[in-house]
Amino acid sequence: MDKSAEEILALKPDIVLMDQGLIDFDGSDLVRCIRTMSSKQPYYVANTGGSDRELRNEGAFTNCDKGKNLVGVMQAIECLKEGNV
């Protein structure tokens, strides 16, 4: 999980679309891991075909449901435009 977190942080993303059901661990666990590694955090948007409850508990925006609902993505973009990074 640390390697995945490091790879995400190396890209310096402003927004990360995070799936909950990853192969080796949960997306919500990966979000927590990323938070321990850096003070500069991207916005997270749930992007899962299942429940987004655990990702939302970690502060992710509304589930974009694999691109079917862009509300959470638009919320994250709006926060970036407002300078709430």
Backbone bond lengths (Angstrom), bond angles and torsions (degrees), N, CA, C in turn:
res aa  C-N    CA-C-N  psi(-1)  N-CA   C-N-CA  omega(-1)  CA-C   N-CA-C  phi
1 M - - - 1.444 - - 1.535 109.86 -
2 D 1.339 117.33 -38.40 1.464 120.10 179.32 1.525 111.51 -58.10
3 K 1.323 116.21 -41.67 1.471 119.81 -179.59 1.526 110.43 -63.31
4 S 1.312 117.64 -41.84 1.472 120.91 178.15 1.527 110.30 -63.08
5 A 1.320 116.40 -42.87 1.465 120.79 178.86 1.526 110.21 -62.09
6 E 1.329 117.54 -44.73 1.461 121.67 179.11 1.524 111.40 -61.55
7 E 1.324 116.79 -40.72 1.468 120.21 179.81 1.527 111.32 -65.48
8 I 1.312 116.74 -39.21 1.468 120.23 177.63 1.521 109.57 -64.90
9 L 1.318 117.53 -48.01 1.464 121.17 -178.65 1.533 111.97 -63.85
10 A 1.333 117.34 -33.18 1.466 120.66 179.37 1.530 111.71 -62.78
11 L 1.319 116.77 -26.75 1.470 120.97 178.74 1.533 112.62 -78.26
12 K 1.330 116.50 -14.27 1.463 123.39 -178.93 1.537 112.51 52.35
13 P 1.332 116.37 50.98 1.463 118.81 -178.05 1.526 111.69 -74.05
14 D 1.318 115.42 151.90 1.464 120.75 171.65 1.522 110.23 -88.04
15 I 1.332 115.38 -32.42 1.471 121.99 -178.70 1.523 108.42 -134.77
16 V 1.327 115.83 136.76 1.460 121.60 176.60 1.526 107.85 -122.62
17 L 1.325 116.62 124.43 1.463 121.54 171.57 1.522 105.95 -85.78
18 M 1.329 116.91 117.75 1.463 120.93 -171.68 1.520 111.29 -117.14
19 D 1.318 115.01 123.70 1.456 121.67 174.12 1.525 108.12 -83.12
20 Q 1.301 117.86 146.53 1.466 120.65 177.79 1.520 111.14 -81.83
21 G 1.320 117.77 -41.47 1.462 121.20 -173.41 1.512 112.94 -93.25
22 L 1.334 117.24 70.66 1.454 121.00 176.71 1.530 108.86 -79.28
23 I 1.305 117.31 164.91 1.468 120.92 -172.83 1.528 112.58 -63.54
24 D 1.333 117.60 -51.05 1.468 120.34 -173.10 1.517 114.87 -99.85
25 F 1.344 117.79 -11.24 1.463 121.50 -178.06 1.519 108.68 -163.81
26 D 1.309 115.47 171.64 1.463 120.73 -179.98 1.520 110.60 -87.90
27 G 1.321 115.77 147.96 1.452 121.03 177.81 1.519 112.37 -58.79
28 S 1.319 116.94 -37.73 1.464 119.79 179.35 1.534 110.67 -63.90
29 D 1.329 117.62 -34.81 1.472 120.79 175.59 1.528 110.65 -66.84
30 L 1.329 116.66 -38.55 1.459 121.02 179.33 1.528 110.77 -66.45
31 V 1.317 117.59 -39.51 1.470 120.89 176.45 1.531 109.49 -59.85
32 R 1.325 117.26 -45.90 1.471 120.41 178.67 1.527 110.94 -61.11
33 C 1.320 117.03 -39.96 1.461 121.63 179.47 1.532 110.37 -64.22
34 I 1.307 116.94 -45.25 1.471 120.86 179.04 1.522 109.99 -59.41
35 R 1.317 116.91 -41.03 1.465 120.77 -179.22 1.524 112.65 -61.53
36 T 1.319 117.24 -29.63 1.472 119.29 179.78 1.525 111.90 -77.39
37 M 1.334 117.10 -15.20 1.465 121.00 -173.44 1.521 114.33 -98.96
38 S 1.317 117.85 -15.59 1.459 118.86 -174.14 1.519 110.81 -152.39
39 S 1.321 114.86 143.39 1.461 118.58 175.43 1.524 111.11 -81.81
40 K 1.344 117.28 -28.48 1.465 120.45 176.49 1.525 107.93 -85.78
41 Q 1.304 114.74 116.12 1.457 119.92 -175.99 1.520 111.65 -113.16
42 P 1.332 115.74 140.05 1.457 118.38 171.75 1.531 109.25 -76.93
43 Y 1.315 115.48 167.47 1.457 120.31 168.48 1.520 106.81 -80.74
44 Y 1.317 115.76 144.39 1.459 120.89 178.57 1.515 108.64 -111.93
45 V 1.326 114.98 137.12 1.460 121.68 174.93 1.519 106.44 -122.24
46 A 1.319 116.15 125.78 1.463 119.29 176.40 1.531 108.17 -62.57
47 N 1.319 116.25 138.74 1.464 121.60 179.80 1.520 107.96 -142.45
48 T 1.315 114.46 64.55 1.455 119.49 -173.00 1.526 110.80 -125.98
49 G 1.306 115.44 147.50 1.462 120.15 177.58 1.514 112.06 -79.87
50 G 1.322 116.50 -11.08 1.454 121.33 179.36 1.513 111.14 -107.55
51 S 1.318 115.41 -146.99 1.457 121.21 -179.15 1.532 110.52 -73.48
52 D 1.321 115.46 138.72 1.464 120.24 177.41 1.530 111.69 -101.14
53 R 1.323 117.51 8.82 1.461 122.44 -173.88 1.525 112.75 -53.30
54 E 1.327 118.20 -50.04 1.469 120.44 -176.74 1.524 111.67 -67.74
55 L 1.319 117.27 -37.53 1.464 119.48 176.35 1.527 110.86 -67.50
56 R 1.312 116.91 -39.92 1.467 120.25 177.56 1.520 109.99 -64.41
57 N 1.327 117.66 -35.77 1.466 121.05 176.24 1.527 111.50 -62.96
58 E 1.323 116.89 -24.68 1.464 122.01 177.99 1.529 111.61 -91.59
59 G 1.320 117.02 6.37 1.463 120.57 175.64 1.509 115.52 97.46
60 A 1.320 117.88 5.82 1.466 120.29 179.67 1.528 110.49 -69.21
61 F 1.312 114.72 148.41 1.456 120.51 174.10 1.530 109.73 -72.33
62 T 1.308 115.11 170.87 1.459 124.07 -177.08 1.530 112.57 -48.46
63 N 1.307 115.38 139.94 1.458 123.93 179.63 1.527 111.23 -55.73
64 C 1.328 115.55 124.51 1.474 118.02 175.27 1.524 110.89 -87.96
65 D 1.328 116.81 0.44 1.464 122.70 170.85 1.529 112.34 47.66
66 K 1.333 114.45 54.52 1.471 121.75 177.09 1.528 111.87 58.44
67 G 1.331 116.10 37.71 1.463 121.36 175.95 1.512 115.61 91.96
68 K 1.326 117.69 0.33 1.470 120.75 -178.18 1.523 112.50 -82.68
69 N 1.345 117.25 -19.69 1.457 121.32 -176.68 1.526 107.52 -140.18
70 L 1.307 117.68 108.46 1.454 121.06 -174.46 1.522 114.24 -94.98
71 V 1.321 117.99 12.18 1.470 121.16 -178.46 1.521 111.00 -58.65
72 G 1.317 118.50 -48.71 1.460 121.52 -179.19 1.524 112.21 -62.90
73 V 1.325 117.12 -38.87 1.467 121.24 177.44 1.526 109.43 -63.44
74 M 1.319 116.59 -44.53 1.465 120.58 179.87 1.531 110.78 -64.78
75 Q 1.325 117.65 -36.58 1.469 120.89 177.24 1.532 110.40 -63.21
76 A 1.307 117.00 -43.87 1.465 121.11 179.69 1.525 110.54 -64.63
77 I 1.326 117.25 -42.96 1.468 121.12 178.25 1.517 110.44 -62.28
78 E 1.313 116.82 -40.84 1.466 120.69 178.98 1.537 110.63 -62.62
79 C 1.318 117.20 -40.46 1.470 120.26 177.20 1.535 110.55 -62.90
80 L 1.317 117.17 -39.48 1.457 120.24 177.33 1.524 111.09 -63.52
81 K 1.323 117.34 -43.40 1.461 121.77 -180.00 1.516 111.28 -63.09
82 E 1.321 116.21 -33.91 1.464 121.24 -179.32 1.530 111.27 -80.94
83 G 1.332 116.17 -5.75 1.454 119.69 179.09 1.507 114.71 80.36
84 N 1.313 116.80 22.15 1.471 121.36 -179.23 1.521 110.94 -89.80
85 V 1.305 117.20 51.22 1.466 120.63 -179.14 1.502 109.70 -90.10
